[in-house]
Amino acid sequence: MPSTIHVDDVVIDEQQGQVEFTVRLDTPAVVAPGGALPSVRYALQGGTASSSTDFRYAEGFLAFAHGETQARI
């Protein structure tokens, strides 16, 4: 059965200008048939904030290593 992904509340450090999200799996990551590990594609999107003035746009893939249950973006 595949893992369910959960995203914790955002942690904001305005002094450092950083935001961090912890992404969790409900079961440890395992190598699937074919050699794939769980991964998540992410992209930041502005709501009331603007990527040109309020934050730096970022996107990418977050990959879990074998046995991991959490990773950070």
C-alpha positions as CSV (number, residue, x, y, z in Angstrom):
1,M,0.0,0.0,0.0
2,P,1.4,3.4,-0.9
3,S,2.4,5.9,1.8
4,T,0.2,8.9,2.5
5,I,1.9,12.3,2.4
6,H,1.3,15.0,5.0
7,V,2.6,18.5,5.1
8,D,3.1,20.1,8.5
9,D,2.4,23.8,9.2
10,V,4.9,26.2,7.7
11,V,7.7,27.5,9.8
12,I,8.6,31.1,9.0
13,D,11.8,32.8,10.0
14,E,11.4,36.4,8.8
15,Q,14.8,37.5,10.3
16,Q,16.6,35.0,8.0
17,G,14.1,35.4,5.2
18,Q,13.4,31.6,5.2
19,V,10.3,29.4,5.1
20,E,10.4,25.7,5.8
21,F,7.9,22.9,5.2
22,T,8.2,19.4,6.8
23,V,6.8,16.7,4.5
24,R,6.0,13.4,6.2
25,L,5.1,9.9,5.1
26,D,2.9,7.7,7.2
27,T,5.1,4.7,6.6
28,P,8.9,4.6,5.9
29,A,10.0,5.1,2.3
30,V,10.7,1.9,0.5
31,V,12.1,1.2,-3.0
32,A,9.1,0.4,-5.3
33,P,9.3,-2.2,-8.1
34,G,11.5,-0.6,-10.8
35,G,13.7,1.2,-8.2
36,A,11.7,4.3,-7.5
37,L,11.5,6.0,-4.1
38,P,8.7,8.3,-3.0
39,S,9.1,11.9,-4.2
40,V,7.0,15.0,-4.3
41,R,7.1,17.8,-6.9
42,Y,6.6,21.3,-5.4
43,A,6.3,24.9,-6.5
44,L,5.8,28.1,-4.5
45,Q,2.8,30.2,-5.5
46,G,1.8,33.6,-4.3
47,G,-1.6,34.3,-2.9
48,T,-1.6,37.7,-1.4
49,A,2.2,37.8,-1.7
50,S,4.0,38.5,-5.0
51,S,7.0,36.5,-6.2
52,S,8.6,39.6,-7.6
53,T,8.6,41.6,-4.4
54,D,7.7,39.4,-1.4
55,F,9.5,36.0,-2.0
56,R,11.8,34.2,-4.4
57,Y,10.0,31.7,-6.5
58,A,11.2,28.1,-6.2
59,E,10.2,24.7,-7.5
60,G,11.7,21.2,-7.5
61,F,11.5,17.6,-6.4
62,L,11.7,16.4,-2.8
63,A,12.9,12.8,-2.7
64,F,12.8,10.5,0.3
65,A,15.7,8.1,1.0
66,H,15.0,4.5,1.8
67,G,13.6,4.3,5.4
68,E,12.9,8.0,5.8
69,T,9.5,9.3,7.1
70,Q,10.2,13.0,6.8
71,A,12.0,15.5,4.7
72,R,12.1,19.3,4.5
73,I,11.6,21.9,1.7
